């Protein structure tokens, strides 16, 4: 199986569509289409973009066709990165919640003053 075929398999497994895969990797849908049709080969830059976007992908499988599609076991760096993103989202939600609480209290106070 060629690297182009492996890329097509990877798209189906990770992103389901070329458009989603393009958004995740930064590889244009036109290039992905050309790779899928066999017009273009997968470049080293594309491999780097794929492995950056999907660190769980086994690079040896992608490039050489050896081993499994995904690395065995958790990728600690990837897990840490996801945990950091989760913490950032949680902190942003809490910050927004506090701001909304202040706005609600201000509105309640204004309504109370207007009612007399």
N, C-alpha and C positions, 0 to 999 in steps of 0.2 A: 504494500500500500504506500502511496506517495505522501509526501508531506502535505500536499494540497488536499488529499482525501482525509488525512488526519485532522487538518484544520476544519474541514466541513463537519466532521464528527464532533470536534470540540465545540463548534458553534452551537450545534444541536444540544449538546450536554450542558453547556454553561449559560447560554444566553437565549436559546431557542430561535432567534432570528438574526440575520446579518446586521440589521439596524441596531438591535440591542448590543450586539457584539462590537459594532463600530463605536457606539457611544462609550462602552467600557474600555476599549483599547485605544481609541483615537485613530484606528485604521479606517479609511474611507470605505463606504459601502461599494463604491465603484471598484476599488482595488480588491475588496473581498469577492465581488462578483467575478472579476477577472481571474482571481485565484481559483474560484470554484469552477469556472469554465475551462481552466487549464491554460488560459492565455498568458497569465503571469505565474511565476514561481513565488513562493513565500520568501521574502527578503530577511536578512539578519535583523534589520530594524523592526520588521513586523514581529519576528520571534521575540525580540526584547520587549516590545509593547505588550504582547500577549502574556509573557511571563511576569511582567510588572502588574498587569491588571488581574491576572489569575495566578498568584504564586503557588497555588495548590497543584497546578499542572506540572507533570513530570517532563522536564526539558528533554531528557533522553528519548522519551516516547515521541514528543512533538518533532524533534529533529531527525532522529534515527529510526523511530518505530519500535524501539526496544522497551520492554517493561509495560507497566500499566499507564493509563491516561493520567491518573492522578497519583501524587506522592502518597506513600503509605504513612499513616499517622498524622497527627496535627502539626501544622507549621506554626511553631511558637511565635515567630515574628508576626505572622499574619493574624494570629489570635490576639496578640497584644495590640496590634493596630486596630482591629475591630473593637476591642475593649475601650481603647482611647476614644474612638469615634462614638461609641455608645455613651461614654461619660460626657463627652462634649454635648451630645444631643440632650442628655438628661439635664445638664447644667443650663442649657438654653431654655428648656421647658420650664425649669424652676424659676429662672430669671423672668420669663414671660408671665408666668403665673403671679409672681410678686407684683409685677407692673400692672397686671389686670386687677389684682386685689386693691391696689392703691386707687386705680381709676373707679372701681366699683364703690369704694368707700367715699370718694370725692363726690360721685354722683348721688349717693344716698344722702350725704350731708347737704348737698345743694337742694335736693328735693325736700328734705326736712325743713330747711330755711324758707323755701318758697311756700310751703304749706302753713307756715306760721308758727 
